[in-house]
Amino acid sequence: MLIEAGAQPGEDFSYDLSQGTCHINERGFILLQNAFPDIDWHDISSVIERDLDGPVQTLNQQLGVDFVTALLQRLQQRLEQLPTNEAAWYAHQVLGGVEQRTGIALYQLIQQNLTANTCQLLDQLLKLTPITPCHVWIEDLVLAAGGSAEDIGYEGGDVLLSEAGVELLSQVWTGELEIQDDLAA
């Protein structure tokens, strides 16, 4: 089912045969939901035991800030403000990249902490194919990770990050991103 849904072995899911477990990251779970919408994935995921606090506490300690709380606040605002196609891009970038890099079950934390309307909007956005790039997700991740406005700049549609901004982004997100040598100072 996972491969049929588009999940990548070793990246989106893995099996531990010695313990008889399957580990699925947030992107893999989202792909399953989208590929098999008739299955009640929320009911299935409610029986899955997941340590939601451990990865959050580890990252917060590493960064010295409450990353998830700051990110959830920014995410809720952005999803309400951005046009639909940009919001879909934002949601896919943030959820997929943060989950993969940090192991934080961001989707589940959103379901627990944000309003029902925001959760419903997020589910709708995740079903869309993101086609309209936006870069505000980079700003939100850097700021939520403890960066400042000086770590982020914009130049003609491109985002410029300071060295500290690049370091913070790399601690909380992974994915495809074009990085140029002429970063902001």
TITI-289174 format. One record per atom (N, C-alpha, C): residue number from 1; atom name; x negated, y negated, z negated. Coordinates in steps of 0.1 Angstrom, whole numbers, padded with zeros to 4 digits. Layout:
N
- NUM,CA,X,Y,Z
...
***
This chain:
185
- 1,N,-0008,0012,0000
- 1,CA,0000,0000,0000
- 1,C,-0009,-0013,0000
- 2,N,-0019,-0012,-0008
- 2,CA,-0028,-0024,-0009
- 2,C,-0034,-0028,0004
- 3,N,-0040,-0018,0011
- 3,CA,-0046,-0020,0024
- 3,C,-0036,-0024,0034
- 4,N,-0024,-0018,0034
- 4,CA,-0014,-0021,0043
- 4,C,-0009,-0036,0041
- 5,N,-0010,-0041,0029
- 5,CA,-0006,-0055,0025
- 5,C,-0017,-0065,0029
- 6,N,-0029,-0060,0033
- 6,CA,-0040,-0068,0037
- 6,C,-0051,-0070,0026
- 7,N,-0050,-0063,0015
- 7,CA,-0060,-0064,0005
- 7,C,-0073,-0058,0009
- 8,N,-0084,-0063,0004
- 8,CA,-0097,-0058,0007
- 8,C,-0102,-0049,-0004
- 9,N,-0106,-0036,-0002
- 9,CA,-0111,-0028,-0013
- 9,C,-0124,-0034,-0018
- 10,N,-0126,-0034,-0031
- 10,CA,-0138,-0040,-0037
- 10,C,-0137,-0055,-0039
- 11,N,-0128,-0061,-0032
- 11,CA,-0127,-0075,-0034
- 11,C,-0114,-0079,-0041
- 12,N,-0103,-0073,-0035
- 12,CA,-0089,-0076,-0041
- 12,C,-0085,-0065,-0051
- 13,N,-0091,-0053,-0049
- 13,CA,-0087,-0042,-0058
- 13,C,-0098,-0032,-0059
- 14,N,-0098,-0024,-0070
- 14,CA,-0108,-0013,-0071
- 14,C,-0102,-0003,-0080
- 15,N,-0107,0009,-0079
- 15,CA,-0102,0021,-0087
- 15,C,-0113,0025,-0097
- 16,N,-0109,0028,-0109
- 16,CA,-0118,0034,-0119
- 16,C,-0113,0048,-0121
- 17,N,-0118,0058,-0114
- 17,CA,-0113,0072,-0114
- 17,C,-0116,0078,-0128
- 18,N,-0127,0074,-0135
- 18,CA,-0130,0079,-0148
- 18,C,-0119,0076,-0158
- 19,N,-0113,0064,-0157
- 19,CA,-0102,0060,-0166
- 19,C,-0088,0061,-0160
- 20,N,-0088,0064,-0147
- 20,CA,-0075,0066,-0140
- 20,C,-0068,0052,-0139
- 21,N,-0075,0042,-0136
- 21,CA,-0069,0028,-0135
- 21,C,-0072,0022,-0122
- 22,N,-0064,0013,-0119
- 22,CA,-0065,0004,-0107
- 22,C,-0066,-0010,-0111
- 23,N,-0076,-0017,-0106
- 23,CA,-0077,-0031,-0110
- 23,C,-0073,-0039,-0097
- 24,N,-0063,-0048,-0099
- 24,CA,-0059,-0056,-0087
- 24,C,-0060,-0071,-0092
- 25,N,-0067,-0079,-0083
- 25,CA,-0068,-0093,-0086
- 25,C,-0055,-0100,-0082
- 26,N,-0055,-0113,-0085
- 26,CA,-0043,-0121,-0082
- 26,C,-0040,-0121,-0067
- 27,N,-0050,-0123,-0059
- 27,CA,-0047,-0123,-0044
- 27,C,-0041,-0110,-0040
- 28,N,-0046,-0098,-0045
- 28,CA,-0041,-0085,-0041
- 28,C,-0026,-0084,-0046
- 29,N,-0023,-0089,-0058
- 29,CA,-0010,-0089,-0063
- 29,C,0000,-0097,-0054
- 30,N,-0005,-0109,-0050
- 30,CA,0003,-0118,-0041
- 30,C,0005,-0111,-0028
- 31,N,-0005,-0105,-0022
- 31,CA,-0004,-0098,-0010
- 31,C,0007,-0087,-0011
- 32,N,0006,-0079,-0022
- 32,CA,0017,-0069,-0024
- 32,C,0031,-0075,-0024
- 33,N,0032,-0086,-0032
- 33,CA,0045,-0092,-0033
- 33,C,0050,-0096,-0019
- 34,N,0042,-0102,-0011
- 34,CA,0046,-0107,0002
- 34,C,0048,-0096,0012
- 35,N,0041,-0085,0011
- 35,CA,0042,-0074,0021
- 35,C,0054,-0065,0017
- 36,N,0057,-0064,0005
- 36,CA,0068,-0056,0000
- 36,C,0078,-0064,-0009
- 37,N,0085,-0073,-0003
- 37,CA,0094,-0082,-0011
- 37,C,0106,-0075,-0017
- 38,N,0109,-0063,-0013
- 38,CA,0121,-0056,-0019
- 38,C,0117,-0049,-0032
- 39,N,0104,-0048,-0035
- 39,CA,0100,-0042,-0048
- 39,C,0100,-0053,-0059
- 40,N,0105,-0050,-0071
- 40,CA,0105,-0059,-0082
- 40,C,0091,-0060,-0088
- 41,N,0082,-0067,-0083
- 41,CA,0069,-0068,-0088
- 41,C,0067,-0074,-0102
- 42,N,0076,-0083,-0105
- 42,CA,0076,-0089,-0118
- 42,C,0079,-0078,-0129
- 43,N,0089,-0069,-0126
- 43,CA,0092,-0058,-0135
- 43,C,0080,-0049,-0136
- 44,N,0074,-0046,-0125
- 44,CA,0062,-0037,-0126
- 44,C,0051,-0043,-0133
- 45,N,0048,-0056,-0131
- 45,CA,0037,-0063,-0137
- 45,C,0040,-0065,-0152
- 46,N,0052,-0064,-0157
- 46,CA,0055,-0065,-0171
- 46,C,0050,-0053,-0179
- 47,N,0048,-0042,-0172
- 47,CA,0043,-0030,-0180
- 47,C,0027,-0029,-0179
- 48,N,0022,-0038,-0171
- 48,CA,0007,-0038,-0169
- 48,C,0001,-0046,-0181
- 49,N,-0009,-0040,-0187
- 49,CA,-0015,-0047,-0198
- 49,C,-0027,-0055,-0192
- 50,N,-0027,-0067,-0196
- 50,CA,-0038,-0076,-0191
- 50,C,-0043,-0085,-0202
- 51,N,-0056,-0086,-0203
- 51,CA,-0061,-0095,-0213
- 51,C,-0061,-0109,-0206
- 52,N,-0051,-0117,-0210
- 52,CA,-0050,-0130,-0204
- 52,C,-0059,-0140,-0211
- 53,N,-0062,-0138,-0224
- 53,CA,-0069,-0148,-0232
- 53,C,-0084,-0147,-0231
- 54,N,-0089,-0135,-0230
- 54,CA,-0104,-0132,-0230
- 54,C,-0111,-0140,-0219
- 55,N,-0108,-0139,-0206
- 55,CA,-0114,-0146,-0196
- 55,C,-0113,-0161,-0197
- 56,N,-0101,-0166,-0202
- 56,CA,-0099,-0180,-0204
- 56,C,-0108,-0185,-0215
- 57,N,-0109,-0178,-0226
- 57,CA,-0118,-0183,-0237
- 57,C,-0132,-0183,-0233
- 58,N,-0136,-0173,-0225
- 58,CA,-0150,-0172,-0221
- 58,C,-0153,-0184,-0212
- 59,N,-0145,-0187,-0202
- 59,CA,-0147,-0198,-0193
- 59,C,-0147,-0212,-0200
- 60,N,-0137,-0213,-0209
- 60,CA,-0136,-0226,-0217
- 60,C,-0149,-0228,-0225
- 61,N,-0154,-0218,-0231
- 61,CA,-0166,-0219,-0239
- 61,C,-0178,-0222,-0230
- 62,N,-0178,-0216,-0218
- 62,CA,-0189,-0219,-0209
- 62,C,-0189,-0233,-0204
- 63,N,-0177,-0238,-0201
- 63,CA,-0175,-0252,-0196
- 63,C,-0175,-0262,-0206
- 64,N,-0171,-0259,-0218
- 64,CA,-0169,-0268,-0229
- 64,C,-0157,-0277,-0228
- 65,N,-0147,-0272,-0220
- 65,CA,-0134,-0279,-0219
- 65,C,-0123,-0268,-0218
- 66,N,-0111,-0272,-0220
- 66,CA,-0099,-0263,-0218
- 66,C,-0095,-0264,-0203
- 67,N,-0102,-0256,-0195
- 67,CA,-0100,-0256,-0181
- 67,C,-0086,-0252,-0177
- 68,N,-0081,-0241,-0182
- 68,CA,-0067,-0237,-0177
- 68,C,-0057,-0247,-0180
- 69,N,-0056,-0252,-0192
- 69,CA,-0046,-0262,-0195
- 69,C,-0047,-0274,-0186
- 70,N,-0059,-0279,-0184
- 70,CA,-0061,-0291,-0175
- 70,C,-0057,-0287,-0160
- 71,N,-0060,-0275,-0156
- 71,CA,-0057,-0271,-0142
- 71,C,-0042,-0269,-0141
- 72,N,-0035,-0263,-0151
- 72,CA,-0021,-0261,-0150
- 72,C,-0013,-0274,-0149
- 73,N,-0018,-0284,-0156
- 73,CA,-0012,-0298,-0156
- 73,C,-0013,-0304,-0142
- 74,N,-0026,-0303,-0136
- 74,CA,-0028,-0308,-0123
- 74,C,-0020,-0300,-0112
- 75,N,-0020,-0287,-0113
- 75,CA,-0013,-0279,-0104
- 75,C,0002,-0282,-0103
- 76,N,0008,-0283,-0115
- 76,CA,0022,-0287,-0115
- 76,C,0025,-0300,-0108
- 77,N,0017,-0310,-0111
- 77,CA,0018,-0323,-0104
- 77,C,0017,-0322,-0089
- 78,N,0006,-0315,-0085
- 78,CA,0003,-0314,-0071
- 78,C,0014,-0307,-0063
- 79,N,0019,-0296,-0069
- 79,CA,0029,-0288,-0061
- 79,C,0042,-0297,-0060
- 80,N,0045,-0306,-0069
- 80,CA,0056,-0314,-0068
- 80,C,0054,-0326,-0058
- 81,N,0041,-0330,-0057
- 81,CA,0038,-0342,-0049
- 81,C,0035,-0339,-0034
- 82,N,0027,-0329,-0032
- 82,CA,0022,-0326,-0018
- 82,C,0033,-0322,-0009
- 83,N,0032,-0325,0004
- 83,CA,0041,-0319,0014
- 83,C,0040,-0304,0014
- 84,N,0050,-0297,0018
- 84,CA,0051,-0282,0017
- 84,C,0039,-0275,0022
- 85,N,0035,-0278,0035
- 85,CA,0024,-0271,0041
- 85,C,0010,-0273,0033
- 86,N,0008,-0286,0028
- 86,CA,-0004,-0288,0021
- 86,C,-0003,-0282,0007
- 87,N,0009,-0281,0001
- 87,CA,0010,-0275,-0012
- 87,C,0008,-0260,-0011
- 88,N,0012,-0254,0001
- 88,CA,0009,-0240,0003
- 88,C,-0006,-0237,0004
- 89,N,-0013,-0246,0011
- 89,CA,-0028,-0245,0012
- 89,C,-0034,-0246,-0002
- 90,N,-0030,-0256,-0010
- 90,CA,-0035,-0259,-0023
- 90,C,-0033,-0246,-0032
- 91,N,-0020,-0241,-0032
- 91,CA,-0017,-0229,-0040
- 91,C,-0026,-0217,-0037
- 92,N,-0027,-0214,-0024
- 92,CA,-0036,-0203,-0020
- 92,C,-0050,-0205,-0023
- 93,N,-0056,-0217,-0022
- 93,CA,-0070,-0219,-0025
- 93,C,-0072,-0218,-0040
- 94,N,-0064,-0224,-0048
- 94,CA,-0066,-0224,-0062
- 94,C,-0064,-0210,-0068
- 95,N,-0052,-0204,-0065
- 95,CA,-0050,-0191,-0071
- 95,C,-0060,-0180,-0067
- 96,N,-0062,-0180,-0054
- 96,CA,-0071,-0169,-0049
- 96,C,-0085,-0171,-0053
- 97,N,-0091,-0183,-0052
- 97,CA,-0105,-0186,-0055
- 97,C,-0108,-0186,-0070
- 98,N,-0098,-0191,-0078
- 98,CA,-0101,-0191,-0093
- 98,C,-0100,-0176,-0098
- 99,N,-0090,-0169,-0094
- 99,CA,-0088,-0155,-0099
- 99,C,-0101,-0147,-0095
- 100,N,-0105,-0148,-0083
- 100,CA,-0116,-0140,-0078
- 100,C,-0129,-0144,-0085
- 101,N,-0131,-0156,-0088
- 101,CA,-0144,-0161,-0094
- 101,C,-0144,-0158,-0109
- 102,N,-0133,-0161,-0116
- 102,CA,-0133,-0161,-0130
- 102,C,-0126,-0148,-0137
- 103,N,-0118,-0141,-0129
- 103,CA,-0110,-0130,-0135
- 103,C,-0098,-0135,-0143
- 104,N,-0096,-0148,-0143
- 104,CA,-0084,-0153,-0150
- 104,C,-0071,-0150,-0142
- 105,N,-0061,-0145,-0149
- 105,CA,-0049,-0141,-0142
- 105,C,-0040,-0154,-0142
- 106,N,-0044,-0163,-0133
- 106,CA,-0038,-0176,-0132
- 106,C,-0023,-0176,-0129
- 107,N,-0019,-0167,-0120
- 107,CA,-0005,-0166,-0116
- 107,C,0003,-0162,-0129
- 108,N,-0001,-0153,-0137
- 108,CA,0006,-0149,-0149
- 108,C,0006,-0160,-0159
- 109,N,-0005,-0168,-0160
- 109,CA,-0005,-0179,-0169
- 109,C,0005,-0190,-0164
- 110,N,0006,-0192,-0151
- 110,CA,0015,-0201,-0146
- 110,C,0029,-0197,-0149
- 111,N,0032,-0184,-0148
- 111,CA,0046,-0179,-0151
- 111,C,0049,-0181,-0165
- 112,N,0039,-0180,-0174
- 112,CA,0042,-0181,-0188
- 112,C,0043,-0196,-0193
- 113,N,0036,-0205,-0186
- 113,CA,0034,-0218,-0192
- 113,C,0041,-0230,-0184
- 114,N,0045,-0228,-0172
- 114,CA,0051,-0238,-0164
- 114,C,0066,-0236,-0163
- 115,N,0072,-0247,-0158
- 115,CA,0087,-0246,-0157
- 115,C,0092,-0236,-0147
- 116,N,0104,-0232,-0149
- 116,CA,0110,-0222,-0139
- 116,C,0110,-0228,-0125
- 117,N,0113,-0241,-0124
- 117,CA,0113,-0247,-0110
- 117,C,0099,-0246,-0104
- 118,N,0089,-0249,-0112
- 118,CA,0075,-0249,-0106
- 118,C,0072,-0235,-0102
- 119,N,0075,-0225,-0110
- 119,CA,0072,-0211,-0107
- 119,C,0080,-0206,-0094
- 120,N,0092,-0211,-0093
- 120,CA,0100,-0207,-0081
- 120,C,0094,-0214,-0069
- 121,N,0090,-0226,-0070
- 121,CA,0083,-0233,-0059
- 121,C,0070,-0226,-0055
- 122,N,0062,-0223,-0065
- 122,CA,0050,-0216,-0063
- 122,C,0052,-0203,-0055
- 123,N,0062,-0195,-0059
- 123,CA,0065,-0182,-0052
- 123,C,0069,-0185,-0038
- 124,N,0076,-0195,-0035
- 124,CA,0080,-0199,-0021
- 124,C,0067,-0203,-0013
- 125,N,0059,-0211,-0019
- 125,CA,0047,-0215,-0013
- 125,C,0037,-0204,-0009
- 126,N,0036,-0194,-0018
- 126,CA,0027,-0183,-0016
- 126,C,0032,-0174,-0005
- 127,N,0045,-0175,-0001
- 127,CA,0050,-0167,0010
- 127,C,0047,-0173,0023
- 128,N,0043,-0186,0023
- 128,CA,0040,-0193,0035
- 128,C,0025,-0190,0039
- 129,N,0023,-0191,0052
- 129,CA,0009,-0190,0057
- 129,C,0004,-0204,0056
- 130,N,-0007,-0206,0049
- 130,CA,-0012,-0220,0047
- 130,C,-0019,-0224,0060
- 131,N,-0013,-0235,0066
- 131,CA,-0019,-0239,0079
- 131,C,-0023,-0254,0079
- 132,N,-0020,-0261,0069
- 132,CA,-0023,-0275,0068
- 132,C,-0033,-0277,0057
- 133,N,-0046,-0278,0060
- 133,CA,-0056,-0279,0050
- 133,C,-0055,-0293,0042
- 134,N,-0058,-0292,0030
- 134,CA,-0059,-0304,0021
- 134,C,-0071,-0301,0012
- 135,N,-0077,-0312,0007
- 135,CA,-0089,-0310,-0001
- 135,C,-0087,-0314,-0016
- 136,N,-0075,-0318,-0020
- 136,CA,-0073,-0323,-0033
- 136,C,-0075,-0311,-0043
- 137,N,-0074,-0299,-0039
- 137,CA,-0076,-0288,-0048
- 137,C,-0090,-0288,-0053
- 138,N,-0100,-0292,-0045
- 138,CA,-0114,-0293,-0049
- 138,C,-0115,-0303,-0060
- 139,N,-0109,-0314,-0058
- 139,CA,-0110,-0325,-0069
- 139,C,-0104,-0320,-0082
- 140,N,-0092,-0313,-0081
- 140,CA,-0085,-0308,-0093
- 140,C,-0094,-0298,-0100
- 141,N,-0100,-0289,-0093
- 141,CA,-0108,-0279,-0099
- 141,C,-0120,-0285,-0106
- 142,N,-0127,-0294,-0100
- 142,CA,-0139,-0301,-0105
- 142,C,-0135,-0308,-0118
- 143,N,-0124,-0316,-0117
- 143,CA,-0120,-0324,-0129
- 143,C,-0115,-0315,-0140
- 144,N,-0108,-0304,-0137
- 144,CA,-0103,-0295,-0148
- 144,C,-0115,-0288,-0154
- 145,N,-0126,-0286,-0147
- 145,CA,-0138,-0279,-0152
- 145,C,-0147,-0289,-0160
- 146,N,-0143,-0301,-0161
- 146,CA,-0150,-0310,-0170
- 146,C,-0158,-0321,-0162
- 147,N,-0156,-0321,-0149
- 147,CA,-0163,-0331,-0140
- 147,C,-0156,-0345,-0142
- 148,N,-0162,-0355,-0136
- 148,CA,-0157,-0368,-0137
- 148,C,-0155,-0374,-0123
- 149,N,-0148,-0385,-0122
- 149,CA,-0146,-0391,-0109
- 149,C,-0158,-0394,-0101
- 150,N,-0170,-0396,-0108
- 150,CA,-0182,-0398,-0101
- 150,C,-0187,-0385,-0094
- 151,N,-0182,-0374,-0098
- 151,CA,-0186,-0361,-0091
- 151,C,-0180,-0359,-0078
- 152,N,-0170,-0367,-0075
- 152,CA,-0161,-0365,-0063
- 152,C,-0160,-0377,-0055
- 153,N,-0162,-0376,-0042
- 153,CA,-0160,-0387,-0033
- 153,C,-0153,-0382,-0020
- 154,N,-0147,-0391,-0013
- 154,CA,-0141,-0388,0000
- 154,C,-0147,-0396,0011
- 155,N,-0149,-0390,0023
- 155,CA,-0154,-0398,0034
- 155,C,-0148,-0392,0047
- 156,N,-0139,-0399,0052
- 156,CA,-0132,-0395,0065
- 156,C,-0126,-0382,0064
- 157,N,-0119,-0378,0054
- 157,CA,-0112,-0365,0053
- 157,C,-0121,-0354,0047
- 158,N,-0134,-0357,0045
- 158,CA,-0142,-0347,0039
- 158,C,-0144,-0350,0024
- 159,N,-0146,-0340,0016
- 159,CA,-0149,-0342,0002
- 159,C,-0164,-0341,-0001
- 160,N,-0169,-0351,-0008
- 160,CA,-0183,-0351,-0011
- 160,C,-0184,-0349,-0026
- 161,N,-0192,-0339,-0030
- 161,CA,-0194,-0336,-0044
- 161,C,-0209,-0339,-0048
- 162,N,-0210,-0343,-0060
- 162,CA,-0223,-0345,-0066
- 162,C,-0229,-0331,-0069
- 163,N,-0241,-0330,-0072
- 163,CA,-0247,-0317,-0076
- 163,C,-0240,-0311,-0088
- 164,N,-0236,-0319,-0098
- 164,CA,-0229,-0314,-0109
- 164,C,-0215,-0310,-0105
- 165,N,-0209,-0317,-0095
- 165,CA,-0196,-0312,-0090
- 165,C,-0196,-0299,-0083
- 166,N,-0207,-0297,-0075
- 166,CA,-0209,-0284,-0068
- 166,C,-0211,-0273,-0078
- 167,N,-0219,-0276,-0089
- 167,CA,-0221,-0266,-0099
- 167,C,-0208,-0262,-0106
- 168,N,-0200,-0272,-0110
- 168,CA,-0187,-0269,-0117
- 168,C,-0178,-0262,-0108
- 169,N,-0177,-0265,-0095
- 169,CA,-0168,-0258,-0086
- 169,C,-0172,-0244,-0084
- 170,N,-0185,-0241,-0084
- 170,CA,-0190,-0228,-0082
- 170,C,-0188,-0219,-0095
- 171,N,-0186,-0225,-0106
- 171,CA,-0183,-0218,-0118
- 171,C,-0168,-0213,-0119
- 172,N,-0159,-0220,-0112
- 172,CA,-0145,-0217,-0114
- 172,C,-0138,-0213,-0101
- 173,N,-0145,-0213,-0089
- 173,CA,-0139,-0209,-0077
- 173,C,-0149,-0203,-0067
- 174,N,-0144,-0194,-0059
- 174,CA,-0152,-0188,-0049
- 174,C,-0143,-0187,-0036
- 175,N,-0149,-0188,-0025
- 175,CA,-0142,-0187,-0012
- 175,C,-0151,-0193,-0001
- 176,N,-0144,-0195,0010
- 176,CA,-0151,-0201,0022
- 176,C,-0150,-0216,0021
- 177,N,-0161,-0223,0021
- 177,CA,-0162,-0237,0020
- 177,C,-0174,-0242,0027
- 178,N,-0172,-0251,0036
- 178,CA,-0184,-0257,0044
- 178,C,-0191,-0267,0035
- 179,N,-0203,-0265,0032
- 179,CA,-0211,-0274,0024
- 179,C,-0222,-0280,0032
- 180,N,-0223,-0293,0031
- 180,CA,-0234,-0300,0039
- 180,C,-0244,-0305,0029
- 181,N,-0256,-0307,0035
- 181,CA,-0267,-0312,0027
- 181,C,-0266,-0326,0021
- 182,N,-0258,-0334,0028
- 182,CA,-0257,-0348,0024
- 182,C,-0246,-0350,0014
- 183,N,-0247,-0344,0002
- 183,CA,-0237,-0345,-0009
- 183,C,-0239,-0359,-0015
- 184,N,-0228,-0363,-0021
- 184,CA,-0228,-0376,-0029
- 184,C,-0238,-0375,-0040
- 185,N,-0244,-0386,-0044
- 185,CA,-0254,-0386,-0054
- 185,C,-0248,-0384,-0068
***
